[in-house]
Each structure stands twice: as C-alpha cells, then as structure tokens.
C-alpha cells in the first residue's frame, strides 16, 4: 500500500484502493487547513492601502493603487479556491465527496490526495 504525505503535513493517505472513511477524515483535515489559510490570505490581500494625503506624491499613490488592484485579482483567485474547498467540505458532510461532478464516477484517490477540492476525475479534467 502506497502512502503520500499531504502538503508537508503529517497526514498519510493511502493512494491505492478506495476512498476509505479514514482517508476522508484526513482529507477533511487538509481541507479545513486550506480553508483557514485561504481566509487569512484573502483578509491580507484585501486590506485597503493608506494612500496618504500628500498631494505631491502622485507616483507613490499610483504604485499603491496598482498594487491594490493586483491584490484584488489575487483575492478573487483565493475566493474561488475557497469556494471549492467549502463545496468539498459540504460534500463530505452529505456523503457525496469523491464523485466526479461531470461523469459521476469516483475521483481517483491519488488525485484527491494532491488536490482534495477536486471536482472532476482525471478523465473529465482532460476533456
């Protein structure tokens, strides 16, 4: 039986066979950690910069506005990933975790180990 560590943590998941209750518990812990990390990242990048009140530092304010705009783009990507994480946690709670949203077949355990919020199996991802 092969095992794989998740995200540098001490979670060991069997990458052969079926998705077991133990594997689901481990993947759920990983998803909860991802949720917390993403929420913190979103909070960090969505902080509004202080543009100051100096009217003679337009270049500095332009740089701050550009960085803020870039941060909003990052926040959007983080929010999309957070949405996938939350969807996966809901699926775990409802007993639907691990099923491909496109074809309905089981998502490979090896894929879930790498990407626990995956919504599609390997075959459907390739299409």
C-alpha positions as CSV (number, residue, x, y, z in Angstrom):
1,X,0.0,0.0,0.0
2,X,1.4,3.4,-1.0
3,X,1.1,6.4,1.3
4,X,1.6,10.0,0.5
5,X,2.1,13.0,2.8
6,X,-0.3,15.9,2.2
7,X,1.0,19.4,1.9
8,X,4.1,18.8,4.1
9,X,1.9,17.8,7.0
10,X,1.9,14.6,8.9
11,X,-1.2,13.3,7.2
12,X,-0.7,10.0,5.4
13,X,-3.3,8.8,2.9
14,X,-3.3,5.5,1.1
15,X,-3.2,6.2,-2.7
16,X,-4.3,2.8,-3.7
17,X,-7.8,1.4,-3.4
18,X,-11.0,3.1,-2.5
19,X,-11.7,6.2,-0.6
20,X,-12.0,5.0,3.0
21,X,-13.5,6.7,6.0
22,X,-10.0,7.2,7.4
23,X,-8.9,8.8,4.1
24,X,-11.9,11.1,4.1
25,X,-11.2,12.2,7.7
26,X,-7.6,13.0,6.7
27,X,-8.6,14.9,3.6
28,X,-11.2,16.8,5.6
29,X,-8.5,18.0,8.0
30,X,-6.4,19.1,5.0
31,X,-9.4,21.0,3.5
32,X,-10.1,22.7,6.9
33,X,-6.5,23.8,7.0
34,X,-6.7,25.1,3.4
35,X,-9.9,27.0,4.4
36,X,-8.2,28.7,7.3
37,X,-5.1,29.6,5.1
38,X,-7.2,30.9,2.3
39,X,-9.4,33.0,4.6
40,X,-6.2,34.6,6.1
41,X,-4.7,35.2,2.6
42,X,-7.9,36.9,1.4
43,X,-8.0,39.1,4.5
44,X,-4.4,40.0,4.0
45,X,-4.6,41.0,0.3
46,X,-7.9,42.8,0.6
47,X,-6.5,45.3,3.1
48,X,-7.1,48.8,1.7
49,X,-3.8,50.6,1.4
50,X,-3.4,54.0,3.0
51,X,-3.0,56.3,0.1
52,X,-2.0,59.2,2.3
53,X,-2.9,62.9,2.0
54,X,0.2,64.2,0.3
55,X,-0.8,65.8,-3.0
56,X,2.8,65.9,-4.3
57,X,3.4,62.2,-4.3
58,X,1.3,61.0,-7.2
59,X,3.7,58.3,-8.4
60,X,3.7,56.7,-4.9
61,X,-0.1,56.8,-4.8
62,X,-0.3,55.3,-8.4
63,X,2.0,52.5,-7.3
64,X,-0.2,51.8,-4.3
65,X,-3.3,51.8,-6.4
66,X,-1.7,49.4,-8.9
67,X,-0.7,47.1,-6.1
68,X,-4.1,47.2,-4.6
69,X,-5.6,46.3,-8.0
70,X,-3.2,43.4,-8.3
71,X,-4.2,42.3,-4.7
72,X,-7.9,42.3,-5.6
73,X,-7.1,39.9,-8.5
74,X,-5.3,37.6,-6.1
75,X,-8.2,37.8,-3.7
76,X,-10.6,36.7,-6.4
77,X,-8.5,33.6,-7.1
78,X,-8.3,32.9,-3.4
79,X,-12.1,33.2,-3.1
80,X,-12.6,30.9,-6.0
81,X,-10.4,28.3,-4.4
82,X,-12.1,28.8,-1.0
83,X,-15.4,28.2,-2.7
84,X,-14.1,24.8,-4.0
85,X,-12.8,23.9,-0.5
86,X,-16.1,24.8,1.1
87,X,-18.0,22.8,-1.5
88,X,-15.8,19.8,-0.8
89,X,-16.4,20.1,2.9
90,X,-20.2,20.2,2.3
91,X,-19.9,17.1,0.1
92,X,-18.0,15.3,2.9
93,X,-20.8,16.2,5.3
94,X,-23.5,15.0,2.9
95,X,-21.7,11.8,1.8
96,X,-21.1,12.9,-1.8
97,X,-17.4,13.6,-1.6
98,X,-15.2,11.9,-4.2
99,X,-17.7,11.7,-7.0
100,X,-16.9,13.5,-10.3
101,X,-19.4,16.3,-10.9
102,X,-19.3,15.6,-14.7
103,X,-19.5,11.9,-15.1
104,X,-20.4,10.7,-11.6
105,X,-17.6,8.2,-11.3
106,X,-15.2,8.1,-8.4
107,X,-12.4,10.7,-8.4
108,X,-9.1,8.9,-8.1
109,X,-7.8,8.8,-4.6
110,X,-4.3,9.8,-5.9
111,X,-5.9,13.0,-7.4
112,X,-7.7,13.8,-4.2
113,X,-4.5,13.3,-2.3
114,X,-2.9,16.0,-4.4
115,X,-6.0,18.2,-4.9
116,X,-8.6,17.4,-2.2
117,X,-11.0,20.0,-3.5
118,X,-11.0,18.5,-7.0
119,X,-14.5,18.4,-8.6
120,X,-13.6,16.2,-11.6
121,X,-11.9,12.9,-12.2
122,X,-8.7,12.7,-14.2
123,X,-10.6,11.7,-17.4
124,X,-13.0,14.6,-17.2
125,X,-10.2,17.1,-16.4
126,X,-8.5,16.1,-19.7
127,X,-11.6,16.8,-21.8
